[in-house]
């Protein structure tokens, strides 16, 4: 579902699937999921083509042909309500919850006010925030789902012998004192709008937003897989906050990196797109920084390169849940 969802993302114009030829997940399975979209999709296997070099040669020919065909497409103007944004945090520190995350939340709120959609995730990092998030649910069904995914994630970690209160060394060095502080800071990237739904992501399905608004994506507390899942669910642009600093990008989606720590911005200007630390020194308001982020989202949608794109930095990781832990929880 994640691979097919990535291929179906609006950022992708055409697809070439390359496989060995005897995988459990075959190219044919992916083609069946992608072809109804009308996108050009091809599938080649190393075993059938006669080795790596012949496969490479054929793949290059296919891509050259696809590139020529796609070059005939004309850029078109689309309204901002066609945009879906993913908001993620990684390498959090104390300023993340005070500046970067709430500023990203303001930008997401502005997009929703224009009719767009926003996703935020990392269920594992939301431990203890169930009531805060559930109060924003549009109905009881969504409220119940919020409790379910957070409590299930806590049970999942317990089944694997992992302490859900764990924080990384970077979090602690960055001034975070408790998991409650980290969790309450993390959810601020979701802004203030009502939560329209919970998006589930497992072996059976990958949910996608069904209408404009804010959505909570169930998933791990690891930033890169979380981004992978949200992009596979249709996000075309990512806002990624990081207090400690991050180099991350994505294979098919521009990643706008935001830090609330002025020192991190000065040290990693090659990687960070926006300094939200101006909120902390009093030189700029939260709404002003949120507007800057929103303006950059629009410019990025119009073709402006993010720092990660300029550096050619691309990440893509699909998170695989432990079947043993799922069996313990009765989920499979």
C-alpha positions in Angstrom: 0.0 0.0 0.0 2.9 2.4 0.8 4.6 1.7 -2.5 1.5 2.0 -4.6 0.4 5.1 -2.6 3.8 6.7 -3.4 3.3 5.9 -7.1 -0.2 7.3 -7.0 0.9 10.6 -5.4 0.1 13.6 -7.6 3.8 14.5 -7.6 4.5 11.3 -9.7 3.9 11.4 -13.4 5.0 8.0 -14.4 6.3 4.8 -12.8 8.9 2.1 -13.6 8.9 -0.9 -11.3 12.1 -2.9 -11.1 12.2 -6.2 -9.3 14.2 -9.4 -9.1 11.2 -11.5 -10.3 10.3 -13.9 -7.4 9.4 -11.5 -4.6 6.3 -11.9 -2.5 5.3 -8.4 -3.6 5.5 -8.6 -7.3 5.5 -5.9 -9.9 2.2 -7.2 -11.2 0.5 -6.6 -7.9 1.7 -3.0 -7.9 0.7 -2.5 -11.5 -2.8 -3.6 -10.8 -3.0 -0.9 -8.1 -1.4 1.8 -10.2 -2.9 1.3 -13.7 -6.4 2.5 -12.9 -5.0 6.0 -12.3 -4.1 6.3 -16.0 -0.4 7.0 -15.3 2.1 5.3 -17.5 3.5 2.3 -15.5 6.0 -0.3 -16.6 7.3 -3.4 -14.9 10.6 -5.2 -15.6 12.4 -8.0 -13.7 16.0 -8.8 -13.6 15.5 -12.6 -13.9 13.3 -12.2 -17.0 15.5 -9.6 -18.7 18.6 -11.7 -18.3 20.6 -10.0 -15.6 21.4 -6.6 -14.1 23.0 -5.0 -17.2 20.2 -5.9 -19.6 17.6 -4.8 -17.1 19.4 -1.5 -16.7 19.6 -1.0 -20.4 15.9 -1.7 -20.9 14.9 0.5 -17.9 16.8 3.4 -19.3 15.1 3.0 -22.7 11.7 3.0 -21.0 12.5 6.1 -18.9 13.8 8.0 -21.9 10.5 7.2 -23.8 8.4 8.1 -20.8 10.4 11.4 -20.4 9.7 12.3 -24.0 6.0 11.6 -23.6 5.7 13.5 -20.3 7.6 16.5 -21.8 4.5 17.2 -23.8 2.4 17.9 -20.7 1.7 21.6 -20.0 1.9 23.1 -16.5 -1.5 24.2 -15.3 -2.7 26.4 -12.5 -4.5 24.7 -9.6 -6.3 26.2 -6.6 -4.6 25.9 -3.2 -7.4 23.7 -2.0 -5.9 20.9 -4.1 -2.9 20.8 -1.8 -2.3 18.3 0.9 0.4 19.0 3.5 2.2 16.6 5.8 3.6 18.0 9.1 6.4 16.1 10.8 8.9 16.6 13.6 12.2 15.0 14.3 15.2 15.7 16.5 13.1 17.7 18.8 14.4 20.0 21.5 12.8 22.4 24.0 12.2 25.2 21.4 10.5 22.8 19.1 7.3 22.8 21.2 7.6 26.5 21.9 8.3 27.8 18.4 8.7 25.5 15.4 5.8 23.1 16.0 3.2 25.8 16.8 4.4 27.9 13.8 4.0 24.9 11.5 0.6 24.4 13.0 -0.4 28.0 12.2 0.7 27.4 8.5 -1.4 24.2 8.4 -4.4 26.1 9.8 -4.0 28.7 7.1 -4.0 26.0 4.4 -7.1 24.4 5.9 -8.9 27.8 5.9 -8.2 27.9 2.2 -9.8 24.5 1.7 -6.7 22.4 1.7 -5.8 19.3 3.8 -3.2 18.6 6.4 -1.9 15.4 8.0 0.2 15.0 11.1 1.4 11.7 12.7 3.8 9.9 15.0 1.2 8.2 17.3 4.1 6.9 19.5 5.0 10.4 20.4 1.5 11.4 21.5 1.3 9.3 24.6 -0.7 11.2 27.3 -2.3 13.6 24.8 -5.4 11.5 24.1 -7.8 13.9 25.8 -6.2 17.0 24.3 -6.6 15.6 20.7 -10.0 13.9 21.3 -11.5 17.2 22.3 -10.8 18.4 18.8 -12.5 15.4 17.1 -15.4 16.3 14.8 -17.5 13.4 16.3 -17.4 10.5 18.7 -16.2 8.0 16.1 -13.1 10.1 15.5 -12.6 10.7 19.2 -12.8 6.9 19.9 -10.3 6.3 17.1 -7.8 8.8 18.6 -7.9 7.0 21.9 -7.6 3.6 20.1 -4.5 4.3 18.1 -2.6 6.0 21.0 -3.5 3.3 23.6 -2.8 0.5 21.1 0.6 2.0 20.3 1.4 2.1 24.1 0.3 -1.6 24.4 2.3 -2.5 21.3 5.5 -1.0 22.8 4.8 -2.7 26.1 4.4 -6.1 24.3 7.8 -5.6 22.8 9.4 -4.6 26.1 9.9 -1.0 25.2 9.3 1.9 27.6 6.9 4.3 26.0 8.4 7.1 28.1 11.8 6.8 26.4 13.4 9.9 24.9 16.5 10.1 22.8 19.8 11.5 24.0 19.3 14.4 21.5 15.9 15.2 23.0 17.5 15.4 26.5 20.5 17.3 25.4 18.1 19.7 23.6 16.4 20.6 26.9 13.3 18.3 26.9 12.7 17.1 30.5 9.8 14.6 30.3 7.9 12.6 27.7 4.8 14.7 28.6 6.7 17.9 27.6 7.8 16.2 24.3 4.3 14.8 23.6 2.5 18.1 24.2 5.0 19.9 22.1 4.7 17.3 19.3 1.0 17.6 18.9 1.2 21.4 18.4 2.4 20.8 14.9 -1.2 19.8 14.2 -2.5 23.3 14.7 -5.9 24.1 16.1 -8.4 23.0 13.6 -10.9 20.1 14.2 -9.6 16.6 13.5 -11.7 15.2 10.6 -10.5 11.6 10.9 -7.9 9.1 11.8 -5.9 7.5 9.0 -5.0 3.9 9.6 -1.9 2.3 8.0 -1.4 -1.5 8.2 -1.1 -4.6 6.1 -4.7 -4.3 5.0 -5.0 -0.7 4.1 -3.6 2.8 3.8 -6.3 5.4 4.5 -6.2 8.8 2.7 -8.1 12.1 3.5 -11.6 12.0 2.0 -12.4 15.7 2.3 -10.5 18.9 3.2 -9.3 19.5 6.8 -7.0 18.0 9.4 -6.2 14.3 9.8 -4.2 12.3 12.3 -2.1 9.5 10.7 -1.5 6.4 12.8 2.1 5.4 12.7 5.5 5.1 14.4 7.5 7.7 16.3 10.2 7.6 13.7 10.3 10.6 11.4 11.3 9.2 8.0 8.8 6.3 7.9 6.1 8.7 9.2 6.8 11.0 6.3 6.8 8.1 3.9 3.3 7.0 5.0 1.8 10.5 4.8 3.3 11.1 1.3 1.9 7.7 0.3 -1.5 8.9 1.6 -1.3 11.9 -0.8 0.7 14.7 0.8 2.5 16.7 -1.9 4.6 18.8 0.4 6.1 18.2 3.8 6.9 20.7 6.7 9.5 19.1 8.9 10.4 20.7 12.2 13.7 19.9 13.9 15.3 21.6 16.9 18.5 19.5 16.9 18.8 19.8 13.1 18.0 17.4 10.3 19.2 16.7 6.8 16.1 14.7 5.7 14.4 15.0 2.4 12.0 12.7 0.5 12.1 10.7 -2.7 9.1 12.4 -4.3 8.0 15.3 -2.1 9.7 18.6 -1.2 10.5 18.8 2.5 10.6 22.3 4.1 12.7 22.1 7.2 11.9 24.4 10.1 13.9 24.9 13.3 12.9 26.9 16.4 16.5 26.9 17.6 18.4 29.9 16.3 21.8 28.2 17.0 20.7 25.2 14.9 19.7 27.5 12.1 23.0 29.3 12.1 25.0 26.0 12.2 22.9 24.2 9.6 21.8 26.8 7.1 22.6 24.4 4.3 19.8 22.2 5.5 17.2 24.4 7.3 14.7 26.4 5.3 13.1 28.5 8.0 14.3 30.0 11.3 11.3 30.0 13.7 13.6 31.0 16.6 12.7 34.6 16.0 9.6 33.8 18.1 11.7 33.1 21.1 13.9 36.2 20.8 10.8 38.3 20.5 11.6 39.7 17.0 8.6 38.0 15.4 5.2 36.8 16.4 4.0 33.2 16.1 1.4 34.2 13.5 4.1 36.0 11.5 6.4 33.0 11.3 3.4 30.8 10.5 2.6 33.1 7.6 6.2 32.9 6.4 5.9 29.1 6.4 2.6 29.2 4.6 4.1 31.6 2.0 7.0 29.2 1.5 4.6 26.3 1.1 2.9 28.2 -1.8 6.3 29.1 -3.4 7.4 25.4 -3.1 4.2 24.3 -4.8 5.1 26.7 -7.6 8.5 25.1 -8.1 10.8 26.7 -5.5 13.4 24.1 -4.4 13.8 23.3 -0.7 17.3 22.9 0.8 17.0 19.1 0.7 16.0 19.2 -3.0 19.0 21.4 -3.8 21.3 19.0 -2.0 19.7 16.0 -3.7 18.9 14.5 -0.3 16.2 11.8 -0.4 14.9 9.5 2.2 12.3 6.7 1.9 11.6 4.1 4.6 8.5 1.9 5.0 7.9 1.0 8.6 7.2 -2.7 9.2 5.4 -3.6 12.4 6.4 -6.7 14.4 4.0 -9.5 13.6 4.9 -11.1 17.0 3.7 -7.9 18.8 0.6 -7.7 16.6 -0.2 -11.4 17.5 0.1 -10.5 21.2 -2.4 -7.7 20.7 -4.7 -9.9 18.6 -4.4 -7.8 15.5 -3.3 -10.6 13.2 
